[in-house]
Amino acid sequence: MAGRAQPSGPAASGGAPGLLPLLLLLLSAAAIIPRGDGQNLVTEDVTVVEGDVATISCRVKNSDDSVIQLLNPNRQTIYFRDFRPLKDSRFQLVNFSNSELRVSLTNVSISDEGRYFCQLYTDPPQEIYTTITVLVPPRNLVIDIQKEIAVEGEEIELNCTAMASRPATTIRWFKGNKELTGKSEVEQWSDMYTVTSQLVLKVGREDDGVPVICLVDHPAVKDLQTQRYLEVMYKPQVRVSQNYPVQGLTREGEPLELTCAAFGKPQPTDMRWLRVDDEMPQHVVVSGSNLLISNLNKTDNGTYRCEASNAVGKSHADYMLFVYDSRAGEEGAIRSVDHAVVGGVVAVVVFAMLCLLIILGRYFARHKGTYFTHEAKGADDAADADTAIINAEGGQNNSEEKKEYFI
């Protein structure tokens, strides 16, 4: 027929006359083929990230050389055997055999989502479908902070927005390594979702310089996060240290040197020394953050305060001074030595007495046993009690032997 377009592609190269009319007839009939139970067809659903490649596979479990074809959600034939009637070059044949038709779809978009049909021309025809699901990662992730610079003790509001994703994202908050809980709202625009999460945070000086992280949980993306560093102003922290004497007592006639250190944000610019509830002694020298008393005396006793201030507030630290007698340390050392000597002497005396008691106890025990053993010696062979008493050692016979006569 004049003016008919000549076929191109695999059909044209096949060289078989009358093939194109047969294909057109089969394609027109595809729309009226009833769906079978697909008992001999196998396929799987496909989930793909927008812009990536989706692969659709139609497989035949028991091949009988029947024709396999793949149709799009609009029932248009993508591939009939190894021929592609659909003029969409994003579809490419990956594998074709009597048992499988595998097709790839590049640069997937939301419009490609839906059901794709595998058909097998048996008697009766069989059909099964696979679903392509397209995931869209968030287009942008932004943290908005209510106040760029906060003061300790204030509550600040942070908002994190994940725009145009599919499905809706889940937003998680972290302050450093600690997870916090925010409040999320979801807005849907057509097939896309925008999620905004709000976090209310009470800040302290320990939060200065700490990152607040907004992290997205979404199947289309990994490790998507953004962060903002907190900037917190706080009043000074003040500390007083004793430079001299390094250790020991503050005694009359000796020097005392104190140093005041203050840290804050902003850094303190005003620092001063004062004496609480009294005038500062005339001989006290203050030089910047240092306080020096060259010759201590008991009139210097009292509380010395270092005050520091910045734009946020004022803080102070106190040092209580008590001046001891000049020999206080030596007398204390002597008393310590005396107590040690006395304690040693008492311990030696107690040990000697214990040893003496043990020796005396053993001596008396030995002599008392001898007395009981020998006092009735000679009475064992006596005929009666009277004779036993007379014969017993220490009895009347012995008594008479030991008589003394006085003239």
DRENFI-49145 format. One line per field, with one value per residue (C-alpha): residue number from 1; chain; x, z, y. Coordinates in steps of 0.05 Angstrom, whole numbers. Each point is the difference from the previous one (the first is absolute). Last residue first. Layout:
BEGIN
num c(NUM, ...)
chaine c(A, ...)
c1 c(X, ...)
c3 c(Z, ...)
c2 c(Y, ...)
//
This chain:
BEGIN
num c(407, 406, 405, 404, 403, 402, 401, 400, 399, 398, 397, 396, 395, 394, 393, 392, 391, 390, 389, 388, 387, 386, 385, 384, 383, 382, 381, 380, 379, 378, 377, 376, 375, 374, 373, 372, 371, 370, 369, 368, 367, 366, 365, 364, 363, 362, 361, 360, 359, 358, 357, 356, 355, 354, 353, 352, 351, 350, 349, 348, 347, 346, 345, 344, 343, 342, 341, 340, 339, 338, 337, 336, 335, 334, 333, 332, 331, 330, 329, 328, 327, 326, 325, 324, 323, 322, 321, 320, 319, 318, 317, 316, 315, 314, 313, 312, 311, 310, 309, 308, 307, 306, 305, 304, 303, 302, 301, 300, 299, 298, 297, 296, 295, 294, 293, 292, 291, 290, 289, 288, 287, 286, 285, 284, 283, 282, 281, 280, 279, 278, 277, 276, 275, 274, 273, 272, 271, 270, 269, 268, 267, 266, 265, 264, 263, 262, 261, 260, 259, 258, 257, 256, 255, 254, 253, 252, 251, 250, 249, 248, 247, 246, 245, 244, 243, 242, 241, 240, 239, 238, 237, 236, 235, 234, 233, 232, 231, 230, 229, 228, 227, 226, 225, 224, 223, 222, 221, 220, 219, 218, 217, 216, 215, 214, 213, 212, 211, 210, 209, 208, 207, 206, 205, 204, 203, 202, 201, 200, 199, 198, 197, 196, 195, 194, 193, 192, 191, 190, 189, 188, 187, 186, 185, 184, 183, 182, 181, 180, 179, 178, 177, 176, 175, 174, 173, 172, 171, 170, 169, 168, 167, 166, 165, 164, 163, 162, 161, 160, 159, 158, 157, 156, 155, 154, 153, 152, 151, 150, 149, 148, 147, 146, 145, 144, 143, 142, 141, 140, 139, 138, 137, 136, 135, 134, 133, 132, 131, 130, 129, 128, 127, 126, 125, 124, 123, 122, 121, 120, 119, 118, 117, 116, 115, 114, 113, 112, 111, 110, 109, 108, 107, 106, 105, 104, 103, 102, 101, 100, 99, 98, 97, 96, 95, 94, 93, 92, 91, 90, 89, 88, 87, 86, 85, 84, 83, 82, 81, 80, 79, 78, 77, 76, 75, 74, 73, 72, 71, 70, 69, 68, 67, 66, 65, 64, 63, 62, 61, 60, 59, 58, 57, 56, 55, 54, 53, 52, 51, 50, 49, 48, 47, 46, 45, 44, 43, 42, 41, 40, 39, 38, 37, 36, 35, 34, 33, 32, 31, 30, 29, 28, 27, 26, 25, 24, 23, 22, 21, 20, 19, 18, 17, 16, 15, 14, 13, 12, 11, 10, 9, 8, 7, 6, 5, 4, 3, 2, 1)
chaine c(A, A, A, A, A, A, A, A, A, A, A, A, A, A, A, A, A, A, A, A, A, A, A, A, A, A, A, A, A, A, A, A, A, A, A, A, A, A, A, A, A, A, A, A, A, A, A, A, A, A, A, A, A, A, A, A, A, A, A, A, A, A, A, A, A, A, A, A, A, A, A, A, A, A, A, A, A, A, A, A, A, A, A, A, A, A, A, A, A, A, A, A, A, A, A, A, A, A, A, A, A, A, A, A, A, A, A, A, A, A, A, A, A, A, A, A, A, A, A, A, A, A, A, A, A, A, A, A, A, A, A, A, A, A, A, A, A, A, A, A, A, A, A, A, A, A, A, A, A, A, A, A, A, A, A, A, A, A, A, A, A, A, A, A, A, A, A, A, A, A, A, A, A, A, A, A, A, A, A, A, A, A, A, A, A, A, A, A, A, A, A, A, A, A, A, A, A, A, A, A, A, A, A, A, A, A, A, A, A, A, A, A, A, A, A, A, A, A, A, A, A, A, A, A, A, A, A, A, A, A, A, A, A, A, A, A, A, A, A, A, A, A, A, A, A, A, A, A, A, A, A, A, A, A, A, A, A, A, A, A, A, A, A, A, A, A, A, A, A, A, A, A, A, A, A, A, A, A, A, A, A, A, A, A, A, A, A, A, A, A, A, A, A, A, A, A, A, A, A, A, A, A, A, A, A, A, A, A, A, A, A, A, A, A, A, A, A, A, A, A, A, A, A, A, A, A, A, A, A, A, A, A, A, A, A, A, A, A, A, A, A, A, A, A, A, A, A, A, A, A, A, A, A, A, A, A, A, A, A, A, A, A, A, A, A, A, A, A, A, A, A, A, A, A, A, A, A, A, A, A, A, A, A, A, A, A, A, A, A, A, A, A, A, A, A, A, A, A, A, A, A, A, A, A, A, A, A)
c1 c(1344, -43, -15, -18, -47, 11, 4, -61, -40, 25, -27, -65, -17, 36, 10, -57, 18, -39, -60, 1, 6, -63, -37, 13, 50, 47, 33, -23, 16, 73, -7, -62, 29, 42, -45, -42, 61, 36, -60, 0, 72, -9, -62, 34, 59, -43, -42, 61, 30, -65, -10, 71, -10, -64, 34, 57, -50, -37, 64, 23, -68, 1, 70, -21, -62, 40, 50, -55, -36, 63, 14, -70, 6, 66, -33, -58, 48, 38, -63, -28, 66, -19, -69, -55, -35, -69, -21, -66, 2, -64, -23, -44, -49, -32, -46, -12, 40, 61, 18, 54, 5, 56, -15, 44, -30, 33, 64, 48, 2, 35, 63, 28, 60, 2, -75, -10, -64, 4, -53, 24, 51, -29, 48, -24, 38, -59, -47, -65, -57, -48, -63, 29, 68, 3, 36, -20, -13, -35, 14, -30, 4, -66, -14, 32, 64, 30, 66, 19, 70, 21, 68, 14, 66, 27, 4, -57, -17, -43, 7, 25, 2, 15, 12, -7, -41, -68, -56, -65, -51, -54, -49, -25, -70, -24, -10, -21, 16, -29, 29, -48, -6, -23, -14, -9, 37, -36, -52, -60, -27, -5, 23, 25, 47, -2, 62, 11, 75, 31, 40, -33, -45, 38, -18, -74, -55, -73, -21, -65, 3, -48, -3, -24, -18, -17, -33, -8, -54, -43, 25, -5, 19, 27, 12, 53, 13, 71, 31, 74, 56, 66, 65, 9, -71, -38, -67, -36, -44, -42, -12, -66, -1, 20, 37, -13, 33, 34, -6, 36, -25, 37, -31, 40, -12, 44, 40, 67, -7, -11, 34, -28, -71, -60, 41, -18, 28, -5, -4, -15, -28, -19, 10, -53, -16, -34, -41, -5, -53, 3, -58, -20, -34, -15, -34, -47, 30, 69, 23, 38, -11, 41, -35, 30, -37, 15, 56, 31, -29, 40, 64, 49, 64, 9, -50, 30, -34, 4, -41, 12, -14, 2, 57, 11, 47, 15, -45, -1, -56, 24, -4, -75, -32, -42, 2, 61, 15, 35, -63, -52, 30, -31, -72, -48, -48, 1, 38, 54, -1, 51, -5, 16, -17, -6, 61, -26, 38, -15, 15, -6, 33, -20, 55, -4, 64, -5, 58, 12, -27, -53, 19, -26, -46, -18, -53, 20, -17, -19, -46, -26, -59, -16, -73, -25, -18, -47, 32, -40, 55, 50, -42, 23, 72, -10, -30, 56, 51, -32, -3, 75, 20, -30, 65, 57, 64, 19, 35, -65, -29, 63, 2, -38, -66, -13, -51, -59, -5, -23, -27)
c3 c(3492, -62, -37, -72, -27, -73, 12, 44, -56, -48, 43, 12, -74, -54, -41, 18, 48, 59, -43, -33, 67, 24, -64, 3, -23, -33, -65, -41, 55, -16, -44, 19, -9, -61, -61, 27, 20, -66, -39, 38, -15, -77, -2, 41, -47, -65, 27, 21, -70, -35, 46, -13, -76, 6, 43, -51, -58, 39, 16, -73, -25, 51, -22, -74, 14, 41, -57, -53, 43, 10, -76, -15, 53, -30, -70, 28, 36, -65, -41, 50, 9, -38, 29, -49, -51, -22, -71, -32, -76, -38, -73, -40, -57, -42, -60, -75, -28, 42, 73, 48, 77, 43, 75, 61, 65, 66, 41, -22, 71, 20, -37, -68, -31, -76, -13, -75, -42, -73, -55, -21, 51, 70, 56, 72, 47, 9, 24, -42, 40, 34, -9, -58, -24, -73, -64, -70, -70, -59, -70, 7, -63, -38, 18, 67, 35, 62, 36, 64, 29, 73, 30, 75, 33, 69, 62, 35, -26, -57, 13, -46, -74, -60, 44, -47, -64, 33, -51, -10, -52, -37, -53, -40, -27, -60, -75, -41, -73, -23, -62, -55, -34, -63, -14, -54, 22, -48, -53, -34, 59, 43, 71, -1, 51, 30, 42, 55, 6, 67, -2, 63, 29, 67, 12, 2, -52, 7, -65, -39, -61, -59, -57, -70, -51, -73, -38, -74, -41, -9, 55, 68, 65, 61, 69, 49, 74, 26, 47, 16, -13, 37, -39, -10, 3, -45, -35, -43, -61, -33, -74, -37, -57, -46, 11, -19, 57, 65, 49, 67, 49, 62, 58, 57, 75, 41, 62, -29, -51, -74, -64, -68, 28, -29, -38, -69, -20, -74, -37, -75, -55, 47, -32, -50, 0, -61, 8, -61, 7, -34, -36, -21, -62, -32, -66, -3, -39, 3, -21, 63, 26, 50, 20, 31, 57, 22, 5, -64, 10, 64, -40, -18, -37, -31, -9, -8, -32, 14, -40, 24, -15, -76, 1, 4, 44, 15, -52, 9, 19, 5, -75, 3, -68, 22, -53, 33, -31, 40, 17, -3, 41, 26, -20, 22, 54, 32, 59, -47, -37, -4, -49, 1, -59, 16, -10, 49, 60, 69, 52, -48, 23, -10, 28, 9, 16, 27, -10, 42, -9, 54, 48, -17, 30, -45, 12, -21, -59, -13, -54, -6, 48, -27, 23, -65, -18, -60, -66, -26, 0, -28, -63, -29, 12, -32, -63, -4, 6, -56, -44, 14, -16, -71, -34, 44, -11, 74, -7, -6, 62, 41, -14, -55, -34, -64, 6, -46, -52, -57, 19)
c2 c(-491, 0, -64, -3, -53, -20, -73, 4, 30, -51, -55, 39, 7, 41, -61, -46, -56, 29, 18, -67, -35, 36, -17, -74, -52, 50, -19, 62, 50, 7, 63, 39, 71, -19, 12, 57, 39, -12, 27, 65, 10, -3, 45, 53, 4, 1, 57, 40, -5, 21, 59, 23, -2, 40, 52, 8, 10, 53, 37, -1, 27, 56, 20, 3, 42, 49, 7, 11, 51, 39, 1, 26, 52, 23, 5, 41, 45, 11, 16, 49, 35, 64, 0, -16, 47, -22, 19, -23, 3, 15, -8, 47, 5, 56, -2, -10, 58, -18, 1, -23, 7, -26, -1, 2, -25, 20, 0, 55, 29, -64, 19, -19, 35, 1, -2, -10, -6, -19, 6, 70, 22, 8, 18, -6, 47, 46, -55, -7, 28, -48, -41, -41, 23, 19, -23, 21, -28, 34, -27, -69, -43, 1, -54, -16, -19, 32, -14, 36, -7, 5, 16, -1, 22, -21, 44, -35, -68, -27, -74, -54, -12, 44, 60, 33, -10, -8, -9, 38, -25, 39, -26, 59, 10, -40, 8, -60, -14, -66, -33, -18, -67, -36, -72, -52, -63, -46, 16, -31, -40, 64, 16, 72, 31, 70, 12, 52, 11, 22, 65, 28, -54, -4, 73, -19, -6, -17, -34, 0, -45, 5, -50, 19, -54, 13, -56, -13, -35, 63, 46, -33, 37, -37, 30, -24, 14, -11, -49, 1, -50, 12, -7, 76, 26, -48, 6, -51, 13, -54, 11, -3, -51, 32, 64, 72, 40, -20, 58, 8, 52, 24, 39, 30, -1, 46, -22, 20, 56, -15, 21, -18, 3, -37, -52, -25, -68, -20, -66, 4, -43, -56, -69, -25, -74, -31, -63, -47, -53, -67, -33, -70, -26, -67, -15, -62, -31, 31, 69, 22, 70, 41, 63, 63, 34, 71, 52, 26, 70, 6, -4, -55, 21, -69, -56, -69, -60, -75, -50, -70, -74, -3, 49, 76, 38, 74, 32, 75, 47, 72, 4, 10, -14, -59, -56, -33, -68, -55, -39, 55, 56, 65, -16, 54, -21, 69, -28, -25, -67, -56, -59, -73, -47, -74, -43, -53, 26, -27, 54, 59, 64, 74, 45, 76, 38, 71, 49, 63, 70, -7, -55, -69, -51, -59, -53, -70, -46, -73, -29, -71, 7, 69, -7, 26, 72, 4, 20, 60, 52, -49, -9, 66, -20, -69, 31, 52, -56, -40, 62, 10, -71, -1, -14, -27, 40, 1, 66, 38, -32, 12, 75, 34, -9, 40, 54, -8, 57, -44, -68)
//
